[in-house]
Amino acid sequence: MPTARELQAAVYGHAGMREWDKVEAMMHEDFVLYEAECLPFGGEWKGKDALQRCFGAMASTWADIAVDIHDITGGENWAVTVLTLTMTSKVTGNTFSQTVCEAGTFEDGLMTSLRIHYFDSDEVAREAKGEAAA
């Protein structure tokens, strides 16, 4: 059976190619994606198609989204991806980057959850909403 690291890398590869049917095939029936509550697309996204639906919500927030994956590491049931997410706000026009760690859990070869951890989720929220920094 593939490792958690290999499974997470495969999920990211298929998602990057927008191969949503292949992504869904790797998701557990009870899959949950967790985004920071302060974001316009924040909260819990549930179901095999959660990544695709969340990506659609993100695409409606950002004019451009670029993902630069630095590393994926993992153990038996967990994998963590370290990446830089560069976004351009549709509201402000500002382009900015965030370091993000995304922690996935796996059971029987299927992804059961993915928790997104932004370096500064408040900055992401401000840019998404067009609010000035405090």
Secondary structure, DSSP 8 states (H G I E B T S, - for coil): ---HHHHHHHHHHHHHTT-HHHHHHTEEEEEEEEE-TTSTT-EEEESTTHHHHHHHHHHHHEEEEEEEEEEEEE-SSEEEEEEEEEEEETTT--EEEEEEEEEEEEETTEEEEEEEEES-HHHHHHHHHT----
